[in-house]
Amino acid sequence: MSALSKLLFDPEVLPVDSIAGEPAVDPERLTITALRERFARPPEWIREEFSERRMRKLTGEPVLASVLMPLIARDEGITMLLTQRTAHLNDHAGQVSLPGGRVDAADTSAIETALRETEEEVGLHRRHIEVLGTLPDYFTGTGFEVTPVVALVQPPFELRADPFEVAEIFEVPLAFLMNGMNHQLRSYDYPDGGGRRSFYTMPYDRFFIWGATAGMLRNLFHFLRA
């Protein structure tokens, strides 16, 4: 079964309802020093409430998970490392995703989960990773409660994709992701009367960032521009 048939709709062909349109985060806030300072002294800010779980009317306890938001310190500017998931997976197949996964019983924290899963998925060793902090949990329509862990990553480093889970690893300029003019809002009306699902998309090059990943990026955007 393809990822799109599981979804019931193709998010890429849905019309754009609106552009979020907020001004881009000041480039001075997208430096290593500024990012460290922001997480060391977090400002008052308002997160965007976008509970896919509530939209899908899911019941029961969510599955706990963590993802890493790896900010790569490139000479030309900071980038975000993302993955394209393989098409055969049960959850979020074929989608652009942040490295991460569900909590294991042996994990001591959400940060530990994110670091372990990142090394397993893309081969990025934790010795290259400087954890800055976490963002509010995100509830997905597939029943996960995800903790985003934001971290700086210092090159050089080696990557090795897990061929079962990861089809491709790529980077996107943080400045692109932190610009409200690149945040599109789209919607899907369920034919069974199940209501409307609205979500953000951030198309970049040949990659289509949307759903939970875009939602967590929106909260990073709000946090950095506060």
ChimeraX attribute file (.defattr): number of C-alpha atoms within 10 A of each C-alpha:
attribute: neighborCount
match mode: 1-to-1
recipient: residues
	/A:1	10
	/A:2	12
	/A:3	19
	/A:4	15
	/A:5	9
	/A:6	13
	/A:7	11
	/A:8	11
	/A:9	14
	/A:10	12
	/A:11	20
	/A:12	13
	/A:13	8
	/A:14	12
	/A:15	12
	/A:16	14
	/A:17	12
	/A:18	11
	/A:19	15
	/A:20	15
	/A:21	12
	/A:22	15
	/A:23	11
	/A:24	16
	/A:25	21
	/A:26	13
	/A:27	12
	/A:28	10
	/A:29	16
	/A:30	19
	/A:31	14
	/A:32	16
	/A:33	10
	/A:34	14
	/A:35	19
	/A:36	19
	/A:37	13
	/A:38	17
	/A:39	17
	/A:40	11
	/A:41	9
	/A:42	13
	/A:43	12
	/A:44	8
	/A:45	12
	/A:46	10
	/A:47	15
	/A:48	14
	/A:49	11
	/A:50	20
	/A:51	18
	/A:52	22
	/A:53	18
	/A:54	13
	/A:55	15
	/A:56	16
	/A:57	11
	/A:58	14
	/A:59	9
	/A:60	6
	/A:61	9
	/A:62	15
	/A:63	15
	/A:64	18
	/A:65	22
	/A:66	30
	/A:67	27
	/A:68	29
	/A:69	29
	/A:70	25
	/A:71	27
	/A:72	24
	/A:73	17
	/A:74	13
	/A:75	7
	/A:76	7
	/A:77	15
	/A:78	21
	/A:79	22
	/A:80	22
	/A:81	20
	/A:82	23
	/A:83	22
	/A:84	22
	/A:85	25
	/A:86	20
	/A:87	19
	/A:88	14
	/A:89	16
	/A:90	13
	/A:91	14
	/A:92	20
	/A:93	21
	/A:94	20
	/A:95	23
	/A:96	25
	/A:97	24
	/A:98	26
	/A:99	28
	/A:100	25
	/A:101	23
	/A:102	19
	/A:103	21
	/A:104	15
	/A:105	7
	/A:106	8
	/A:107	13
	/A:108	10
	/A:109	11
	/A:110	22
	/A:111	22
	/A:112	17
	/A:113	25
	/A:114	28
	/A:115	23
	/A:116	24
	/A:117	23
	/A:118	24
	/A:119	18
	/A:120	18
	/A:121	22
	/A:122	22
	/A:123	16
	/A:124	22
	/A:125	16
	/A:126	15
	/A:127	9
	/A:128	16
	/A:129	19
	/A:130	15
	/A:131	20
	/A:132	16
	/A:133	15
	/A:134	19
	/A:135	18
	/A:136	15
	/A:137	17
	/A:138	24
	/A:139	24
	/A:140	23
	/A:141	18
	/A:142	16
	/A:143	19
	/A:144	21
	/A:145	20
	/A:146	25
	/A:147	25
	/A:148	27
	/A:149	24
	/A:150	23
	/A:151	23
	/A:152	22
	/A:153	25
	/A:154	15
	/A:155	12
	/A:156	9
	/A:157	11
	/A:158	10
	/A:159	12
	/A:160	13
	/A:161	18
	/A:162	16
	/A:163	12
	/A:164	12
	/A:165	20
	/A:166	23
	/A:167	16
	/A:168	15
	/A:169	19
	/A:170	12
	/A:171	14
	/A:172	17
	/A:173	17
	/A:174	20
	/A:175	17
	/A:176	17
	/A:177	24
	/A:178	25
	/A:179	20
	/A:180	19
	/A:181	15
	/A:182	19
	/A:183	26
	/A:184	20
	/A:185	18
	/A:186	21
	/A:187	15
	/A:188	16
	/A:189	12
	/A:190	12
	/A:191	9
	/A:192	6
	/A:193	7
	/A:194	11
	/A:195	13
	/A:196	13
	/A:197	15
	/A:198	16
	/A:199	20
	/A:200	28
	/A:201	24
	/A:202	24
	/A:203	16
	/A:204	13
	/A:205	7
	/A:206	6
	/A:207	15
	/A:208	16
	/A:209	24
	/A:210	24
	/A:211	24
	/A:212	25
	/A:213	22
	/A:214	23
	/A:215	25
	/A:216	27
	/A:217	25
	/A:218	23
	/A:219	22
	/A:220	21
	/A:221	20
	/A:222	18
	/A:223	19
	/A:224	20
	/A:225	17
	/A:226	12
